[in-house]
Amino acid sequence: MTANPDQPARGPVIIALAGAMLLAALGSSIATVALPTLVRAFETSAAAVQWVVLAYLLSITTTIVLAGKLGDMIGHRRSLVIGLVVFSGASILCAVAPTLGVLIAGRGLQGIGGAILMAMPLSIAREVVAKDRIGSAMGLFGTMSAIGTALGPSLGGMLIAGSGWRMAFVMLAISGACVLALTLRAIPAAATRSAPPSRRLDWPGAAVLAITLMLYALATMGGTTGLALPRGSLLVLACVALAVFMRIEARAASPLVPLAQLRDRRTAISLTMNLLIATVMMATLVVGPFYLSFGLGMGEVATGLVMAIGPMTAAVSGVPAGRMTDRIGVPATLMLGLIQTTIGLICLAWLPRLLGVVGYGLALMLLTPGFQLFLAANNTAVMLGAVDARRGMLSGLLGLSRNLGFMTGASVMSGLFIALLGPQGISGSTPAGIADAFTITFLAAAGLSGGALLLAISDSHGRPRYPGWRRPVVPVSDEAPSTGTAHPAAAGQRSPHEGRPPQ
């Protein structure tokens, strides 16, 4: 990196940001393996302890946009520090929780910290990493997320077997403190810019958005919540709450999510593609185990090993995907990733029928790198196109669209698979019937991925030649929506990031 007194050393900064992403993923996955132990420890039902996982996921989903907006208001580095403090403190609360209720509350608080840890690294990387290396940073973040998802159950299992379930949360607290210390040392306060302190937070919009997302999450999670709530009614209420949110944002002096940003064609396309691809990737996690167990007759251990191929391949392919984004450009990498994802889904639909478990593994090894290529390129495109005052908010929207895709995939794709099995269900279906349902489900998933590819093709027309550049959005001022203040680049001025020395 070229010496520059105004910028921190890139290596320690990237390590700190990658550590934050790893923590957020570990927080989600490490608790899953503890659920049977918690049932015995608190002498309660499986439905009740499911909330130890659900509280974290719901909290992240409902607060991630607010977390991004907070970074835009008070500074992204300061917001990351707050997130690490909250995450570590909540982990300690979970570790000493005397009752299941306290543990669930601690997990909800931990999810708020996790939302900040997911949103801030993307926006900080946009500030401290050279433009021609943003893709590599995004690829590394994808790798850390995959490692956290894959490592959580095995690491949690070893800690629980050796020292009990509380040790898993102690480990998270210690790890959070280490990342916090590195962040304070590696990222000086002057390294990131913050928005003017006079900006107000749209609390009514934030509250209604949280209610909207909570209703949608409860509707898509179905019976796993342990609540007997009608799914259709929850979806209707979520739509009503969304309409109220849009009305609030249209009238707010400083909206949480400026509607002009959502109306920007390229932002909308990027978020929609993110949701679609997350939906189909979740299908591999929720439908795959049923096919492996009931269709191919594999045991639990063998099924787990085959399912681990996906996260392991994602961990290996994330960094190369980011480097490819920097080398050949965002549009080409995005197209390649979507094409490979679509082909991988088609192979997943057919290869297991031809080659059994070998075909399943080969399809995952083709599919997962395509997802990492898409993720690195799409995140890079959004961050390069973001104006400084909205980097955090856009990073939060990326995280939100991904989480919504995961929830939709868990509900819709598994629902499609079950519906295709017929009234006899999976226990009464033959292996051939299960294989047919699996094939149709993943052909439908390939159709969704193909739809994302068509969106990318429609967005590619008119892109400039520079491979990593996106035309900046002409934003509307948050303080006075009617003024239409333009971004400097749109007015022919140089962006504050133009001319930055290579790092």
Secondary structure in CASP SS format (residue, H / E / C, confidence):
PFRMAT SS
TARGET T0000
AUTHOR 0000-0000-0000
METHOD secondary structure of the structure
MODEL  1
M C 1.00
T C 1.00
A C 1.00
N C 1.00
P C 1.00
D C 1.00
Q C 1.00
P C 1.00
A C 1.00
R H 1.00
G H 1.00
P H 1.00
V H 1.00
I H 1.00
I H 1.00
A H 1.00
L H 1.00
A H 1.00
G H 1.00
A H 1.00
M H 1.00
L H 1.00
L H 1.00
A H 1.00
A H 1.00
L H 1.00
G H 1.00
S H 1.00
S H 1.00
I C 1.00
A C 1.00
T H 1.00
V H 1.00
A H 1.00
L H 1.00
P H 1.00
T H 1.00
L H 1.00
V H 1.00
R H 1.00
A H 1.00
F H 1.00
E C 1.00
T C 1.00
S C 1.00
A H 1.00
A H 1.00
A H 1.00
V H 1.00
Q H 1.00
W H 1.00
V H 1.00
V H 1.00
L H 1.00
A H 1.00
Y H 1.00
L H 1.00
L H 1.00
S H 1.00
I H 1.00
T H 1.00
T H 1.00
T H 1.00
I H 1.00
V H 1.00
L H 1.00
A H 1.00
G H 1.00
K H 1.00
L H 1.00
G H 1.00
D H 1.00
M H 1.00
I H 1.00
G C 1.00
H H 1.00
R H 1.00
R H 1.00
S H 1.00
L H 1.00
V H 1.00
I H 1.00
G H 1.00
L H 1.00
V H 1.00
V H 1.00
F H 1.00
S H 1.00
G H 1.00
A H 1.00
S H 1.00
I H 1.00
L H 1.00
C H 1.00
A H 1.00
V C 1.00
A C 1.00
P C 1.00
T C 1.00
L H 1.00
G H 1.00
V H 1.00
L H 1.00
I H 1.00
A H 1.00
G H 1.00
R H 1.00
G H 1.00
L H 1.00
Q H 1.00
G H 1.00
I H 1.00
G H 1.00
G H 1.00
A H 1.00
I H 1.00
L H 1.00
M H 1.00
A H 1.00
M H 1.00
P H 1.00
L H 1.00
S H 1.00
I H 1.00
A H 1.00
R H 1.00
E H 1.00
V H 1.00
V C 1.00
A C 1.00
K H 1.00
D H 1.00
R H 1.00
I H 1.00
G H 1.00
S H 1.00
A H 1.00
M H 1.00
G H 1.00
L H 1.00
F H 1.00
G H 1.00
T H 1.00
M H 1.00
S H 1.00
A H 1.00
I H 1.00
G H 1.00
T H 1.00
A H 1.00
L H 1.00
G H 1.00
P H 1.00
S H 1.00
L H 1.00
G H 1.00
G H 1.00
M H 1.00
L H 1.00
I H 1.00
A H 1.00
G H 1.00
S H 1.00
G C 1.00
W C 1.00
R H 1.00
M H 1.00
A H 1.00
F H 1.00
V H 1.00
M H 1.00
L H 1.00
A H 1.00
I H 1.00
S H 1.00
G H 1.00
A H 1.00
C H 1.00
V H 1.00
L H 1.00
A H 1.00
L H 1.00
T H 1.00
L H 1.00
R H 1.00
A H 1.00
I C 1.00
P C 1.00
A H 1.00
A H 1.00
A H 1.00
T C 1.00
R C 1.00
S C 1.00
A C 1.00
P C 1.00
P C 1.00
S C 1.00
R C 1.00
R C 1.00
L C 1.00
D C 1.00
W H 1.00
P H 1.00
G H 1.00
A H 1.00
A H 1.00
V H 1.00
L H 1.00
A H 1.00
I H 1.00
T H 1.00
L H 1.00
M H 1.00
L H 1.00
Y H 1.00
A H 1.00
L H 1.00
A H 1.00
T H 1.00
M H 1.00
G H 1.00
G H 1.00
T H 1.00
T H 1.00
G C 1.00
L C 1.00
A C 1.00
L C 1.00
P C 1.00
R H 1.00
G H 1.00
S H 1.00
L H 1.00
L H 1.00
V H 1.00
L H 1.00
A H 1.00
C H 1.00
V H 1.00
A H 1.00
L H 1.00
A H 1.00
V H 1.00
F H 1.00
M H 1.00
R H 1.00
I H 1.00
E H 1.00
A H 1.00
R H 1.00
A C 1.00
A C 1.00
S C 1.00
P C 1.00
L C 1.00
V C 1.00
P C 1.00
L H 1.00
A H 1.00
Q H 1.00
L H 1.00
R H 1.00
D C 1.00
R H 1.00
R H 1.00
T H 1.00
A H 1.00
I H 1.00
S H 1.00
L H 1.00
T H 1.00
M H 1.00
N H 1.00
L H 1.00
L H 1.00
I H 1.00
A H 1.00
T H 1.00
V H 1.00
M H 1.00
M H 1.00
A H 1.00
T H 1.00
L H 1.00
V H 1.00
V C 1.00
G H 1.00
P H 1.00
F H 1.00
Y H 1.00
L H 1.00
S H 1.00
F H 1.00
G H 1.00
L C 1.00
G C 1.00
M C 1.00
G C 1.00
E H 1.00
V H 1.00
A H 1.00
T H 1.00
G H 1.00
L H 1.00
V H 1.00
M H 1.00
A C 1.00
I H 1.00
G H 1.00
P H 1.00
M H 1.00
T H 1.00
A H 1.00
A H 1.00
V H 1.00
S H 1.00
G H 1.00
V H 1.00
P H 1.00
A H 1.00
G H 1.00
R H 1.00
M H 1.00
T H 1.00
D H 1.00
R H 1.00
I H 1.00
G C 1.00
V H 1.00
P H 1.00
A H 1.00
T H 1.00
L H 1.00
M H 1.00
L H 1.00
G H 1.00
L H 1.00
I H 1.00
Q H 1.00
T H 1.00
T H 1.00
I H 1.00
G H 1.00
L H 1.00
I H 1.00
C H 1.00
L H 1.00
A H 1.00
W H 1.00
L H 1.00
P H 1.00
R H 1.00
L H 1.00
L H 1.00
G C 1.00
V H 1.00
V H 1.00
G H 1.00
Y H 1.00
G H 1.00
L H 1.00
A H 1.00
L H 1.00
M H 1.00
L H 1.00
L H 1.00
T H 1.00
P H 1.00
G H 1.00
F H 1.00
Q H 1.00
L H 1.00
F H 1.00
L H 1.00
A H 1.00
A H 1.00
N H 1.00
N H 1.00
T H 1.00
A H 1.00
V H 1.00
M H 1.00
L H 1.00
G C 1.00
A C 1.00
V C 1.00
D H 1.00
A H 1.00
R H 1.00
R H 1.00
G H 1.00
M H 1.00
L H 1.00
S H 1.00
G H 1.00
L H 1.00
L H 1.00
G H 1.00
L H 1.00
S H 1.00
R H 1.00
N H 1.00
L H 1.00
G H 1.00
F H 1.00
M H 1.00
T H 1.00
G H 1.00
A H 1.00
S H 1.00
V H 1.00
M H 1.00
S H 1.00
G H 1.00
L H 1.00
F H 1.00
I H 1.00
A H 1.00
L H 1.00
L H 1.00
G C 1.00
P C 1.00
Q C 1.00
G C 1.00
I C 1.00
S C 1.00
G C 1.00
S C 1.00
T C 1.00
P H 1.00
A H 1.00
G H 1.00
I H 1.00
A H 1.00
D H 1.00
A H 1.00
F H 1.00
T H 1.00
I H 1.00
T H 1.00
F H 1.00
L H 1.00
A H 1.00
A H 1.00
A H 1.00
G H 1.00
L H 1.00
S H 1.00
G H 1.00
G H 1.00
A H 1.00
L H 1.00
L H 1.00
L H 1.00
A H 1.00
I H 1.00
S H 1.00
D H 1.00
S H 1.00
H C 1.00
G C 1.00
R C 1.00
P C 1.00
R C 1.00
Y C 1.00
P C 1.00
G C 1.00
W C 1.00
R C 1.00
R C 1.00
P C 1.00
V C 1.00
V C 1.00
P C 1.00
V C 1.00
S C 1.00
D C 1.00
E C 1.00
A C 1.00
P C 1.00
S C 1.00
T C 1.00
G C 1.00
T C 1.00
A C 1.00
H C 1.00
P H 1.00
A H 1.00
A H 1.00
A H 1.00
G C 1.00
Q C 1.00
R C 1.00
S C 1.00
P C 1.00
H C 1.00
E C 1.00
G C 1.00
R C 1.00
P C 1.00
P C 1.00
Q C 1.00
END
